[in-house]
Amino acid sequence: MKKFWNWVRDEDSEERTLYLNGVISDETWWGDEITPKIFKDELEAGSGNVTVWINSPGGDVFAAAQIYNMLMDYKGRVTVKIDGLAASAASVIAMAGGDVYMSPVSMLMIHNPSTIAIGDSEEMLRAKVLLDEVKESIINAYELKSGLARTKLSHLMDAETWMNANKAIELGFADKILFSAEEERSSLDTGQVLIFSRTAVTNSLLGKIPKQQKAKPKTGTPIESLYQRLSLISH
């Protein structure tokens, strides 16, 4: 079985490190009763604090939800450290951290859930209802961690929002920046923070595209009249 996680135990203490790399539930977990049990058994094999390193583009939202719940229910302290990317479903898992650290060069991305649906119009409507409910469940995790209003979170998800470490801390998705000189400060620079929004960038680019100029009315003799004149000349 190919796992997307790996446990490492610190020999000098009871603390353990969990590495989540790659796609969540790439080949296992969803529709698999064995894989979630293995993960839970490995999580509960110790009682010390756990550090979770995340570098993942996301994956199956239901697998992420189960991992989130297991980490939230764990009796030890859970600290999340994002060293590359925590996007989509991986961002949900990140919200389980009592403290969430981000590398200065890491990114966190949130967006609306998606699926593939096949069938008639009724099936499409049912798929939409499902996606709406899944979105609300994801917002629950974001709201619990960040304290942001649900409407604000919904808008951020609609726009497919990419956040660097500073912006994630400002919005409450993260707490601290890794490798910073002052461990307790909230961000490296609260004055200049960046946020990437696909919608905003698209609109900005569209605004830079020069508008097509209206075609000027044609002047001169119509081509049909010229052909008629040539016809008369030839006769």
RODO-2510 file (C-alpha; in nm, 4 decimals, decimal comma):
residues 235
     n   res          X          Y          Z
     1     m     0,0000     0,0000     0,0000
     2     k     0,1385     0,3410    -0,0985
     3     k     0,0858     0,5936     0,1809
     4     f     0,0913     0,9695     0,1474
     5     w     0,2118     1,0087     0,5082
     6     n     0,5144     0,9056     0,7077
     7     w     0,5811     0,8978     1,0840
     8     v     0,9180     0,9715     1,2429
     9     r     0,9766     0,9327     1,6179
    10     d     1,2243     1,1449     1,8112
    11     e     1,4468     0,8963     1,9933
    12     d     1,5227     1,1442     2,2710
    13     s     1,1596     1,2174     2,3580
    14     e     0,8047     1,0957     2,3103
    15     e     0,7390     1,3559     2,0446
    16     r     0,6716     1,2415     1,6901
    17     t     0,6698     1,4012     1,3481
    18     l     0,4117     1,3327     1,0787
    19     y     0,4992     1,4183     0,7184
    20     l     0,2120     1,4702     0,4746
    21     n     0,3583     1,4903     0,1248
    22     g     0,1864     1,4789    -0,2108
    23     v    -0,1776     1,4292    -0,2939
    24     i    -0,4104     1,3408    -0,0078
    25     s    -0,5624     1,0016    -0,0857
    26     d    -0,3886     0,9663    -0,4208
    27     e    -0,4398     0,5891    -0,4387
    28     t    -0,5995     0,4957    -0,1072
    29     w    -0,8351     0,6070     0,1695
    30     w    -1,1512     0,7106    -0,0151
    31     g    -1,3822     0,4116    -0,0242
    32     d    -1,1192     0,2194     0,1723
    33     e    -1,1980     0,1236     0,5311
    34     i    -0,8476    -0,0102     0,5983
    35     t    -0,6359     0,2986     0,5275
    36     p    -0,8124     0,5357     0,7734
    37     k    -0,7797     0,2716     1,0454
    38     i    -0,4068     0,2343     0,9786
    39     f    -0,3604     0,6108     1,0050
    40     k    -0,5590     0,6279     1,3292
    41     d    -0,3714     0,3329     1,4794
    42     e    -0,0385     0,4959     1,3948
    43     l    -0,1543     0,8279     1,5397
    44     e    -0,2656     0,6660     1,8650
    45     a     0,0464     0,4465     1,8902
    46     g     0,2078     0,7191     2,1011
    47     s     0,0949     0,9797     2,3499
    48     g     0,3462     1,2606     2,3020
    49     n     0,3113     1,5826     2,1092
    50     v     0,2919     1,5624     1,7295
    51     t     0,4383     1,7966     1,4700
    52     v     0,2770     1,7761     1,1268
    53     w     0,4791     1,8936     0,8268
    54     i     0,2606     1,9623     0,5235
    55     n     0,3578     1,9962     0,1600
    56     s     0,0528     1,8981    -0,0409
    57     p    -0,1604     2,0333    -0,3273
    58     g    -0,4688     1,8824    -0,1636
    59     g    -0,6794     1,5869    -0,2679
    60     d    -0,9895     1,4144    -0,1371
    61     v    -1,1851     1,6414     0,0950
    62     f    -1,3433     1,3548     0,2901
    63     a    -1,0054     1,1959     0,3603
    64     a    -0,8782     1,5364     0,4733
    65     a    -1,1835     1,5748     0,6968
    66     q    -1,1116     1,2447     0,8690
    67     i    -0,7456     1,3325     0,9246
    68     y    -0,8502     1,6741     1,0575
    69     n    -1,0915     1,5104     1,3026
    70     m    -0,8325     1,2569     1,4208
    71     l    -0,5739     1,5291     1,4834
    72     m    -0,8273     1,7511     1,6594
    73     d    -0,9292     1,4613     1,8836
    74     y    -0,5698     1,3609     1,9626
    75     k    -0,4845     1,4025     2,3318
    76     g    -0,1364     1,5394     2,2728
    77     r    -0,0527     1,8813     2,1320
    78     v    -0,0577     1,9106     1,7537
    79     t     0,1632     2,1669     1,5813
    80     v     0,1401     2,2170     1,2046
    81     k     0,4338     2,3402     0,9963
    82     i     0,3820     2,4243     0,6289
    83     d     0,7133     2,4096     0,4461
    84     g     0,5914     2,4256     0,0870
    85     l     0,2241     2,4229     0,0006
    86     a    -0,0963     2,3560     0,1899
    87     a    -0,3633     2,3871    -0,0749
    88     s    -0,7251     2,2838    -0,1044
    89     a    -0,7954     1,9808     0,1177
    90     a    -0,4472     2,0048     0,2726
    91     s    -0,5375     2,3489     0,4066
    92     v    -0,8236     2,1861     0,5989
    93     i    -0,5800     1,9479     0,7705
    94     a    -0,3571     2,2449     0,8563
    95     m    -0,6408     2,3978     1,0572
    96     a    -0,6042     2,1152     1,3135
    97     g    -0,2844     2,2681     1,4472
    98     g    -0,2909     2,4333     1,7867
    99     d    -0,0144     2,6440     1,6360
   100     v     0,0279     2,6708     1,2604
   101     y     0,3728     2,7758     1,1393
   102     m     0,4477     2,8698     0,7799
   103     s     0,7812     2,8920     0,6045
   104     p     0,8528     3,2435     0,4712
   105     v     0,8365     3,0963     0,1206
   106     s     0,5356     2,8691     0,1675
   107     m     0,1811     2,9200     0,0417
   108     l    -0,1671     2,8351     0,1644
   109     m    -0,4588     2,8142    -0,0778
   110     i    -0,8330     2,7836    -0,0197
   111     h    -1,1026     2,7418    -0,2819
   112     n    -1,4448     2,5925    -0,3451
   113     p    -1,4766     2,2127    -0,3537
   114     s    -1,5289     2,0495    -0,6928
   115     t    -1,6478     1,7157    -0,8229
   116     i    -1,7385     1,5276    -1,1400
   117     a    -2,1046     1,4513    -1,1959
   118     i    -2,2703     1,2472    -1,4696
   119     g    -2,6412     1,2266    -1,5322
   120     d    -2,9515     1,4313    -1,5984
   121     s    -3,0438     1,7747    -1,4642
   122     e    -3,1613     1,6247    -1,1345
   123     e    -2,8210     1,4616    -1,0835
   124     m    -2,6531     1,7955    -1,1540
   125     l    -2,8726     1,9677    -0,8952
   126     r    -2,7929     1,7004    -0,6378
   127     a    -2,4217     1,7455    -0,7085
   128     k    -2,4575     2,1198    -0,6511
   129     v    -2,6359     2,0658    -0,3207
   130     l    -2,3594     1,8270    -0,2126
   131     l    -2,0849     2,0748    -0,3053
   132     d    -2,2648     2,3547    -0,1192
   133     e    -2,2824     2,1415     0,1960
   134     v    -1,9186     2,0344     0,1634
   135     k    -1,8214     2,4005     0,1338
   136     e    -2,0094     2,4811     0,4534
   137     s    -1,8308     2,1994     0,6361
   138     i    -1,4921     2,3306     0,5184
   139     i    -1,5865     2,6805     0,6315
   140     n    -1,6516     2,5341     0,9773
   141     a    -1,2822     2,4405     1,0077
   142     y    -1,1597     2,7730     0,8678
   143     e    -1,3932     2,9686     1,0957
   144     l    -1,2855     2,7774     1,4060
   145     k    -0,9183     2,8528     1,3367
   146     s    -0,9300     3,2048     1,1912
   147     g    -1,2345     3,3574     1,3587
   148     l    -1,3305     3,5207     1,0283
   149     a    -1,6952     3,5690     0,9340
   150     r    -1,8438     3,2906     0,7252
   151     t    -1,9359     3,5344     0,4471
   152     k    -1,5750     3,6551     0,4279
   153     l    -1,4469     3,2970     0,4159
   154     s    -1,6980     3,2072     0,1464
   155     h    -1,5806     3,4978    -0,0683
   156     l    -1,2165     3,3987    -0,0220
   157     m    -1,3017     3,0461    -0,1363
   158     d    -1,4992     3,1760    -0,4348
   159     a    -1,1947     3,3720    -0,5498
   160     e    -0,9508     3,0788    -0,5063
   161     t    -0,7293     3,2706    -0,2667
   162     w    -0,3541     3,2102    -0,2373
   163     m    -0,1882     3,3427     0,0776
   164     n     0,1755     3,3839     0,1661
   165     a     0,2810     3,3451     0,5278
   166     n     0,2190     3,7092     0,6192
   167     k    -0,1309     3,7162     0,4759
   168     a    -0,2229     3,3805     0,6284
   169     i    -0,1205     3,5126     0,9699
   170     e    -0,3086     3,8389     0,9155
   171     l    -0,6269     3,6491     0,8308
   172     g    -0,5853     3,4004     1,1152
   173     f    -0,5109     3,0864     0,9140
   174     a    -0,1579     3,0687     1,0570
   175     d     0,0065     3,1837     1,3790
   176     k     0,3812     3,2202     1,3273
   177     i     0,6532     3,2227     1,0640
   178     l     0,9200     2,9566     1,0674
   179     f     1,2876     3,0567     1,1023
   180     s     1,2011     3,4135     1,2063
   181     a     1,4325     3,5800     1,4571
   182     e     1,1467     3,6564     1,6951
   183     e     0,9453     3,3401     1,7360
   184     e     0,6467     3,5132     1,8908
   185     r     0,5930     3,7930     1,6452
   186     s     0,2907     3,7539     1,4239
   187     s     0,4511     3,8287     1,0886
   188     l     0,7691     3,9446     0,9228
   189     d     0,6146     4,2649     0,7920
   190     t     0,2575     4,3614     0,8715
   191     g     0,2807     4,6677     0,6518
   192     q     0,3258     4,4979     0,3168
   193     v     0,1388     4,1733     0,2727
   194     l     0,0433     3,9983    -0,0443
   195     i    -0,2574     3,7944    -0,1408
   196     f    -0,3204     3,6183    -0,4697
   197     s    -0,6712     3,5935    -0,6040
   198     r    -0,7304     3,4265    -0,9396
   199     t    -1,0443     3,6372    -0,9920
   200     a    -0,8675     3,9623    -0,9094
   201     v    -0,5721     3,8825    -1,1350
   202     t    -0,7994     3,7804    -1,4210
   203     n    -1,0038     4,0980    -1,3913
   204     s    -0,6874     4,3041    -1,3753
   205     l    -0,5466     4,1432    -1,6889
   206     l    -0,8756     4,1821    -1,8725
   207     g    -0,8706     4,5507    -1,7853
   208     k    -0,5316     4,5878    -1,9530
   209     i    -0,6451     4,4379    -2,2826
   210     p    -0,6963     4,7250    -2,5281
   211     k    -1,0520     4,7652    -2,6397
   212     q    -1,1205     4,7017    -3,0045
   213     q    -1,1755     5,0226    -3,1905
   214     k    -1,4988     5,0562    -3,3769
   215     a    -1,4552     5,0160    -3,7498
   216     k    -1,4624     5,3462    -3,9290
   217     p    -1,7384     5,3878    -4,1880
   218     k    -1,6086     5,3087    -4,5315
   219     t    -1,5763     5,5977    -4,7770
   220     g    -1,5331     5,6029    -5,1498
   221     t    -1,7040     5,4170    -5,4301
   222     p    -1,8540     5,0762    -5,3413
   223     i    -1,6825     4,7812    -5,5091
   224     e    -2,0123     4,6768    -5,6682
   225     s    -2,0346     5,0091    -5,8523
   226     l    -1,6798     4,9709    -5,9813
   227     y    -1,7603     4,6237    -6,1160
   228     q    -2,0671     4,7658    -6,2906
   229     r    -1,8595     5,0396    -6,4501
   230     l    -1,6008     4,7900    -6,5719
   231     s    -1,8817     4,5820    -6,7181
   232     l    -2,0131     4,8800    -6,9118
   233     i    -1,6661     4,9618    -7,0417
   234     s    -1,6089     4,6065    -7,1634
   235     h    -1,9308     4,6187    -7,3614
***
